[in-house]
């Protein structure tokens, strides 16, 4: 992952940024109306960033509509909890 002069995390391809978008929703307890919702191309660095503004990314919308977001959040939560317990 690269960085941008804007200070934002930069992804070299749209696909990597889109996967990071889904991962962010797995990791954090975002609701449907919070957190990053889309990917955009940055004119400053030429890479891609996540944004909480604009129209929701289609892949993210499908992911949330199918209920995978909540399921994956729960799985992530328990995985992290077990990692801490095993230390």
The first five atom37 places (N, CA, C, CB, O) and aatype in JSON, in Angstrom:
{
  "aatype": [20, 20, 20, 20, 20, 20, 20, 20, 20, 20, 20, 20, 20, 20, 20, 20, 20, 20, 20, 20, 20, 20, 20, 20, 20, 20, 20, 20, 20, 20, 20, 20, 20, 20, 20, 20, 20, 20, 20, 20, 20, 20, 20, 20, 20, 20, 20, 20, 20, 20, 20, 20, 20, 20, 20, 20, 20, 20, 20, 20, 20, 20, 20, 20, 20, 20, 20, 20, 20, 20, 20, 20, 20, 20, 20, 20, 20, 20, 20, 20, 20, 20, 20, 20, 20, 20, 20],
  "atom_mask": [
    [1, 1, 1, 1, 1],
    [1, 1, 1, 1, 1],
    [1, 1, 1, 1, 1],
    [1, 1, 1, 1, 1],
    [1, 1, 1, 1, 1],
    [1, 1, 1, 1, 1],
    [1, 1, 1, 1, 1],
    [1, 1, 1, 1, 1],
    [1, 1, 1, 1, 1],
    [1, 1, 1, 1, 1],
    [1, 1, 1, 1, 1],
    [1, 1, 1, 1, 1],
    [1, 1, 1, 1, 1],
    [1, 1, 1, 1, 1],
    [1, 1, 1, 1, 1],
    [1, 1, 1, 1, 1],
    [1, 1, 1, 1, 1],
    [1, 1, 1, 1, 1],
    [1, 1, 1, 1, 1],
    [1, 1, 1, 1, 1],
    [1, 1, 1, 1, 1],
    [1, 1, 1, 1, 1],
    [1, 1, 1, 1, 1],
    [1, 1, 1, 1, 1],
    [1, 1, 1, 1, 1],
    [1, 1, 1, 1, 1],
    [1, 1, 1, 1, 1],
    [1, 1, 1, 1, 1],
    [1, 1, 1, 1, 1],
    [1, 1, 1, 1, 1],
    [1, 1, 1, 1, 1],
    [1, 1, 1, 1, 1],
    [1, 1, 1, 1, 1],
    [1, 1, 1, 1, 1],
    [1, 1, 1, 1, 1],
    [1, 1, 1, 1, 1],
    [1, 1, 1, 1, 1],
    [1, 1, 1, 1, 1],
    [1, 1, 1, 1, 1],
    [1, 1, 1, 1, 1],
    [1, 1, 1, 1, 1],
    [1, 1, 1, 1, 1],
    [1, 1, 1, 1, 1],
    [1, 1, 1, 1, 1],
    [1, 1, 1, 1, 1],
    [1, 1, 1, 1, 1],
    [1, 1, 1, 1, 1],
    [1, 1, 1, 1, 1],
    [1, 1, 1, 1, 1],
    [1, 1, 1, 1, 1],
    [1, 1, 1, 1, 1],
    [1, 1, 1, 1, 1],
    [1, 1, 1, 1, 1],
    [1, 1, 1, 1, 1],
    [1, 1, 1, 1, 1],
    [1, 1, 1, 1, 1],
    [1, 1, 1, 1, 1],
    [1, 1, 1, 1, 1],
    [1, 1, 1, 1, 1],
    [1, 1, 1, 1, 1],
    [1, 1, 1, 1, 1],
    [1, 1, 1, 1, 1],
    [1, 1, 1, 1, 1],
    [1, 1, 1, 1, 1],
    [1, 1, 1, 1, 1],
    [1, 1, 1, 1, 1],
    [1, 1, 1, 1, 1],
    [1, 1, 1, 1, 1],
    [1, 1, 1, 1, 1],
    [1, 1, 1, 1, 1],
    [1, 1, 1, 1, 1],
    [1, 1, 1, 1, 1],
    [1, 1, 1, 1, 1],
    [1, 1, 1, 1, 1],
    [1, 1, 1, 1, 1],
    [1, 1, 1, 1, 1],
    [1, 1, 1, 1, 1],
    [1, 1, 1, 1, 1],
    [1, 1, 1, 1, 1],
    [1, 1, 1, 1, 1],
    [1, 1, 1, 1, 1],
    [1, 1, 1, 1, 1],
    [1, 1, 1, 1, 1],
    [1, 1, 1, 1, 1],
    [1, 1, 1, 1, 1],
    [1, 1, 1, 1, 1],
    [1, 1, 1, 1, 1]
  ],
  "atom_positions": [
    [[0.85, -1.17, 0.0], [0.0, 0.0, 0.0], [0.9, 1.23, 0.0], [-0.97, 0.0, 1.22], [1.89, 1.29, 0.73]],
    [[0.55, 2.19, -0.8], [1.3, 3.43, -0.92], [0.6, 4.52, -0.13], [1.46, 3.84, -2.39], [-0.5, 4.32, 0.38]],
    [[1.25, 5.66, -0.05], [0.59, 6.81, 0.57], [0.53, 7.93, -0.45], [1.34, 7.26, 1.88], [1.22, 7.91, -1.46]],
    [[-0.3, 8.9, -0.16], [-0.57, 10.01, -1.07], [-0.18, 11.32, -0.39], [-2.07, 10.03, -1.5], [-0.08, 11.38, 0.84]],
    [[0.05, 12.35, -1.17], [0.35, 13.65, -0.57], [-0.81, 14.18, 0.27], [0.7, 14.66, -1.66], [-0.63, 15.06, 1.1]],
    [[-1.99, 13.63, 0.04], [-3.15, 14.02, 0.84], [-3.14, 13.37, 2.22], [-4.44, 13.66, 0.1], [-3.91, 13.75, 3.1]],
    [[-2.25, 12.38, 2.42], [-2.18, 11.65, 3.68], [-3.07, 10.42, 3.72], [-2.54, 12.56, 4.8], [-3.08, 9.69, 4.71]],
    [[-3.83, 10.2, 2.66], [-4.74, 9.05, 2.6], [-3.99, 7.81, 2.15], [-5.92, 9.34, 1.66], [-2.98, 7.9, 1.46]],
    [[-4.5, 6.64, 2.54], [-3.96, 5.38, 2.05], [-4.25, 5.31, 0.56], [-4.56, 4.16, 2.82], [-5.35, 5.65, 0.12]],
    [[-3.27, 4.86, -0.19], [-3.43, 4.78, -1.64], [-3.28, 3.34, -2.11], [-2.4, 5.68, -2.36], [-2.41, 2.61, -1.64]],
    [[-4.13, 2.93, -3.03], [-4.1, 1.59, -3.58], [-3.8, 1.7, -5.07], [-5.45, 0.83, -3.33], [-4.38, 2.55, -5.76]],
    [[-2.91, 0.85, -5.57], [-2.45, 1.02, -6.96], [-3.48, 0.58, -8.0], [-1.19, 0.24, -7.16], [-3.4, 0.99, -9.15]],
    [[-4.45, -0.25, -7.59], [-5.5, -0.64, -8.54], [-6.88, -0.44, -7.9], [-5.31, -2.11, -8.99], [-7.01, -0.41, -6.68]],
    [[-7.86, -0.31, -8.74], [-9.25, -0.19, -8.28], [-9.64, -1.44, -7.5], [-10.2, 0.02, -9.47], [-10.32, -1.36, -6.47]],
    [[-9.22, -2.6, -7.99], [-9.58, -3.87, -7.36], [-9.02, -3.97, -5.95], [-9.08, -5.03, -8.2], [-9.72, -4.45, -5.05]],
    [[-7.77, -3.54, -5.74], [-7.19, -3.56, -4.4], [-7.94, -2.62, -3.46], [-5.7, -3.19, -4.46], [-8.17, -2.94, -2.3]],
    [[-8.31, -1.46, -3.97], [-9.05, -0.5, -3.16], [-10.44, -1.05, -2.82], [-9.18, 0.85, -3.9], [-10.93, -0.87, -1.7]],
    [[-11.06, -1.71, -3.77], [-12.38, -2.29, -3.54], [-12.31, -3.39, -2.48], [-12.97, -2.84, -4.86], [-13.19, -3.49, -1.63]],
    [[-11.28, -4.2, -2.54], [-11.11, -5.25, -1.52], [-10.85, -4.62, -0.15], [-9.94, -6.19, -1.9], [-11.35, -5.13, 0.86]],
    [[-10.09, -3.53, -0.1], [-9.86, -2.83, 1.17], [-11.16, -2.25, 1.71], [-8.82, -1.71, 0.98], [-11.36, -2.2, 2.92]],
    [[-12.03, -1.81, 0.82], [-13.34, -1.29, 1.21], [-14.15, -2.38, 1.91], [-14.1, -0.77, -0.03], [-14.74, -2.14, 2.96]],
    [[-14.18, -3.56, 1.33], [-14.9, -4.68, 1.94], [-14.25, -5.08, 3.26], [-14.95, -5.88, 0.97], [-14.94, -5.37, 4.23]],
    [[-12.93, -5.1, 3.29], [-12.2, -5.47, 4.5], [-12.49, -4.48, 5.63], [-10.68, -5.52, 4.22], [-12.62, -4.88, 6.79]],
    [[-12.58, -3.21, 5.3], [-12.9, -2.21, 6.32], [-14.25, -2.5, 6.95], [-12.89, -0.79, 5.71], [-14.43, -2.32, 8.16]],
    [[-15.2, -2.94, 6.14], [-16.53, -3.26, 6.68], [-16.53, -4.57, 7.45], [-17.55, -3.33, 5.55], [-17.39, -4.77, 8.32]],
    [[-15.59, -5.46, 7.16], [-15.47, -6.69, 7.96], [-14.88, -6.37, 9.33], [-14.58, -7.73, 7.22], [-15.32, -6.9, 10.36]],
    [[-13.9, -5.5, 9.33], [-13.12, -5.2, 10.53], [-13.8, -4.29, 11.53], [-11.85, -4.61, 10.13], [-13.69, -4.5, 12.74]],
    [[-14.48, -3.3, 11.04], [-15.05, -2.28, 11.9], [-16.57, -2.36, 11.9], [-14.59, -0.87, 11.46], [-17.17, -2.87, 10.95]],
    [[-17.17, -1.88, 12.93], [-18.61, -2.0, 13.1], [-19.36, -0.86, 12.4], [-18.97, -2.03, 14.59], [-20.15, -0.16, 13.03]],
    [[-19.11, -0.67, 11.13], [-19.81, 0.37, 10.37], [-21.25, -0.04, 10.15], [-19.1, 0.64, 9.02], [-21.55, -1.21, 9.9]],
    [[-22.13, 0.93, 10.23], [-23.52, 0.68, 9.85], [-23.66, 0.94, 8.35], [-24.49, 1.59, 10.67], [-22.67, 1.23, 7.68]],
    [[-24.85, 0.82, 7.84], [-25.08, 1.06, 6.4], [-24.81, 2.5, 6.01], [-26.5, 0.7, 6.03], [-24.55, 2.79, 4.84]],
    [[-24.88, 3.41, 6.97], [-24.72, 4.82, 6.63], [-23.44, 5.44, 7.18], [-25.91, 5.6, 7.14], [-23.31, 6.66, 7.24]],
    [[-22.49, 4.61, 7.59], [-21.22, 5.16, 8.09], [-20.05, 4.41, 7.47], [-21.16, 5.09, 9.63], [-20.2, 3.35, 6.88]],
    [[-18.88, 5.0, 7.63], [-17.66, 4.39, 7.1], [-17.51, 4.64, 5.61], [-17.67, 2.9, 7.37], [-18.34, 5.31, 5.0]],
    [[-16.45, 4.08, 5.04], [-16.23, 4.27, 3.61], [-17.3, 3.52, 2.8], [-14.82, 3.78, 3.21], [-17.73, 2.43, 3.18]],
    [[-17.7, 4.12, 1.69], [-18.74, 3.49, 0.87], [-18.35, 3.34, -0.6], [-20.01, 4.3, 0.96], [-19.03, 2.66, -1.37]],
    [[-17.24, 3.97, -0.98], [-16.88, 3.94, -2.4], [-15.37, 4.08, -2.58], [-17.61, 5.05, -3.17], [-14.62, 4.33, -1.64]],
    [[-14.95, 3.91, -3.82], [-13.55, 4.03, -4.24], [-13.49, 5.12, -5.3], [-12.98, 2.66, -4.78], [-14.37, 5.22, -6.14]],
    [[-12.44, 5.94, -5.25], [-12.28, 6.95, -6.3], [-10.83, 7.06, -6.73], [-12.8, 8.32, -5.82], [-9.91, 6.72, -5.98]],
    [[-10.64, 7.54, -7.94], [-9.31, 7.75, -8.51], [-8.81, 9.14, -8.1], [-9.34, 7.59, -10.06], [-9.51, 10.13, -8.29]],
    [[-7.6, 9.2, -7.56], [-7.02, 10.45, -7.08], [-6.2, 11.12, -8.17], [-6.15, 10.21, -5.84], [-5.32, 10.5, -8.77]],
    [[-6.5, 12.36, -8.44], [-5.75, 13.11, -9.44], [-4.38, 13.54, -8.93], [-6.54, 14.34, -9.88], [-3.49, 13.82, -9.73]],
    [[-4.19, 13.59, -7.6], [-2.91, 13.99, -7.03], [-1.84, 12.91, -7.16], [-3.09, 14.34, -5.57], [-0.7, 13.2, -7.53]],
    [[-2.21, 11.66, -6.86], [-1.2, 10.59, -6.88], [-1.42, 9.55, -7.97], [-1.19, 9.89, -5.55], [-0.53, 8.74, -8.24]],
    [[-2.59, 9.56, -8.6], [-2.87, 8.59, -9.67], [-3.32, 7.24, -9.17], [-1.66, 8.42, -10.52], [-3.53, 6.32, -9.97]],
    [[-3.48, 7.09, -7.86], [-3.92, 5.83, -7.28], [-5.39, 5.94, -6.86], [-3.04, 5.44, -6.06], [-6.09, 6.86, -7.28]],
    [[-5.84, 5.0, -6.05], [-7.24, 4.95, -5.63], [-7.34, 5.07, -4.12], [-7.9, 3.65, -6.11], [-6.47, 4.59, -3.39]],
    [[-8.4, 5.72, -3.66], [-8.67, 5.91, -2.24], [-10.09, 5.48, -1.92], [-8.43, 7.38, -1.83], [-10.93, 5.33, -2.81]],
    [[-10.35, 5.3, -0.61], [-11.69, 5.03, -0.13], [-12.32, 6.35, 0.27], [-11.68, 4.03, 1.07], [-11.62, 7.28, 0.69]],
    [[-13.63, 6.44, 0.14], [-14.34, 7.65, 0.53], [-15.66, 7.29, 1.2], [-14.59, 8.56, -0.69], [-16.27, 6.26, 0.91]],
    [[-16.09, 8.16, 2.1], [-17.38, 7.96, 2.76], [-18.47, 8.77, 2.08], [-17.28, 8.35, 4.25], [-19.6, 8.85, 2.56]],
    [[-18.13, 9.38, 0.95], [-19.1, 10.21, 0.23], [-19.48, 9.56, -1.1], [-18.52, 11.62, -0.02], [-18.75, 8.73, -1.63]],
    [[-20.62, 9.96, -1.61], [-21.05, 9.5, -2.93], [-21.9, 8.25, -2.89], [-19.85, 9.26, -3.78], [-22.38, 7.84, -1.83]],
    [[-22.07, 7.67, -4.05], [-22.9, 6.49, -4.23], [-22.14, 5.25, -3.75], [-23.31, 6.33, -5.73], [-20.94, 5.11, -4.01]],
    [[-22.83, 4.38, -3.05], [-22.2, 3.17, -2.53], [-21.72, 2.27, -3.67], [-23.18, 2.41, -1.63], [-22.42, 2.06, -4.66]],
    [[-20.54, 1.74, -3.5], [-19.94, 0.78, -4.42], [-20.87, -0.42, -4.57], [-18.53, 0.33, -3.92], [-21.41, -0.92, -3.58]],
    [[-21.08, -0.87, -5.81], [-22.01, -1.97, -6.08], [-21.64, -3.26, -5.34], [-22.07, -2.25, -7.56], [-22.51, -3.94, -4.8]],
    [[-20.35, -3.57, -5.33], [-19.9, -4.79, -4.66], [-20.18, -4.71, -3.16], [-18.4, -5.03, -4.93], [-20.6, -5.69, -2.55]],
    [[-19.94, -3.55, -2.56], [-20.22, -3.35, -1.15], [-21.72, -3.44, -0.88], [-19.67, -2.0, -0.67], [-22.13, -4.06, 0.1]],
    [[-22.52, -2.83, -1.72], [-23.97, -2.86, -1.55], [-24.49, -4.3, -1.59], [-24.66, -2.02, -2.65], [-25.34, -4.67, -0.77]],
    [[-24.0, -5.11, -2.51], [-24.4, -6.52, -2.6], [-23.97, -7.28, -1.34], [-23.78, -7.18, -3.86], [-24.73, -8.06, -0.78]],
    [[-22.73, -7.03, -0.93], [-22.16, -7.67, 0.25], [-23.02, -7.4, 1.48], [-20.72, -7.17, 0.49], [-23.32, -8.32, 2.24]],
    [[-23.43, -6.16, 1.67], [-24.25, -5.79, 2.82], [-25.68, -6.32, 2.68], [-24.27, -4.28, 2.99], [-26.26, -6.79, 3.66]],
    [[-26.24, -6.24, 1.48], [-27.61, -6.7, 1.25], [-27.76, -8.2, 1.48], [-28.05, -6.35, -0.17], [-28.8, -8.66, 1.94]],
    [[-26.72, -8.95, 1.17], [-26.75, -10.4, 1.35], [-26.49, -10.8, 2.8], [-25.73, -11.05, 0.45], [-26.52, -11.99, 3.12]],
    [[-26.24, -9.83, 3.68], [-26.01, -10.12, 5.09], [-24.61, -10.59, 5.41], [-26.97, -11.14, 5.55], [-24.33, -10.99, 6.54]],
    [[-23.73, -10.55, 4.43], [-22.37, -11.03, 4.66], [-21.59, -10.11, 5.58], [-21.64, -11.17, 3.34], [-20.69, -10.55, 6.29]],
    [[-21.93, -8.83, 5.57], [-21.22, -7.87, 6.41], [-21.31, -8.22, 7.88], [-21.76, -6.47, 6.19], [-20.29, -8.3, 8.56]],
    [[-22.51, -8.44, 8.37], [-22.72, -8.78, 9.79], [-22.05, -10.1, 10.13], [-24.21, -8.83, 10.12], [-21.41, -10.23, 11.17]],
    [[-22.21, -11.08, 9.27], [-21.62, -12.41, 9.51], [-20.1, -12.31, 9.59], [-22.02, -13.4, 8.39], [-19.49, -12.87, 10.5]],
    [[-19.5, -11.59, 8.64], [-18.04, -11.46, 8.62], [-17.53, -10.61, 9.77], [-17.59, -10.87, 7.3], [-16.43, -10.85, 10.29]],
    [[-18.31, -9.6, 10.19], [-17.92, -8.79, 11.35], [-17.86, -9.67, 12.59], [-18.91, -7.63, 11.57], [-16.92, -9.58, 13.38]],
    [[-18.85, -10.51, 12.75], [-18.89, -11.41, 13.91], [-17.71, -12.38, 13.87], [-20.22, -12.19, 13.94], [-17.07, -12.61, 14.9]],
    [[-17.42, -12.95, 12.72], [-16.29, -13.87, 12.59], [-14.98, -13.17, 12.89], [-16.26, -14.48, 11.17], [-14.12, -13.72, 13.58]],
    [[-14.82, -11.95, 12.39], [-13.6, -11.18, 12.65], [-13.46, -10.91, 14.14], [-13.6, -9.86, 11.85], [-12.39, -11.07, 14.72]],
    [[-14.56, -10.48, 14.78], [-14.56, -10.18, 16.21], [-14.08, -11.38, 17.02], [-15.97, -9.76, 16.67], [-13.21, -11.24, 17.88]],
    [[-14.63, -12.56, 16.75], [-14.27, -13.75, 17.51], [-12.85, -14.21, 17.19], [-15.25, -14.87, 17.22], [-12.15, -14.69, 18.09]],
    [[-12.41, -14.07, 15.97], [-11.04, -14.43, 15.62], [-10.05, -13.56, 16.4], [-10.8, -14.27, 14.09], [-9.07, -14.07, 16.94]],
    [[-10.31, -12.27, 16.44], [-9.44, -11.36, 17.18], [-9.48, -11.66, 18.68], [-9.84, -9.9, 16.93], [-8.45, -11.59, 19.35]],
    [[-10.64, -11.98, 19.19], [-10.78, -12.29, 20.62], [-9.98, -13.55, 20.97], [-12.27, -12.48, 20.99], [-9.32, -13.6, 22.0]],
    [[-10.04, -14.54, 20.11], [-9.3, -15.8, 20.36], [-7.8, -15.58, 20.24], [-9.75, -16.9, 19.38], [-7.03, -16.21, 20.96]],
    [[-7.38, -14.7, 19.34], [-5.95, -14.4, 19.21], [-5.42, -13.8, 20.51], [-5.69, -13.43, 18.04], [-4.35, -14.17, 20.99]],
    [[-6.19, -12.86, 21.07], [-5.79, -12.2, 22.32], [-5.77, -13.19, 23.48], [-6.74, -11.02, 22.65], [-4.89, -13.14, 24.34]],
    [[-6.72, -14.1, 23.5], [-6.81, -15.07, 24.58], [-5.64, -16.06, 24.53], [-8.14, -15.83, 24.5], [-5.18, -16.54, 25.56]],
    [[-5.15, -16.35, 23.32], [-4.06, -17.29, 23.13], [-2.69, -16.74, 23.45], [-4.07, -17.77, 21.74], [-1.71, -17.49, 23.45]],
    [[-2.59, -15.46, 23.71], [-1.27, -14.85, 23.99], [-0.73, -15.24, 25.32], [-1.34, -13.36, 23.93], [0.36, -14.82, 25.69]]
  ]
}
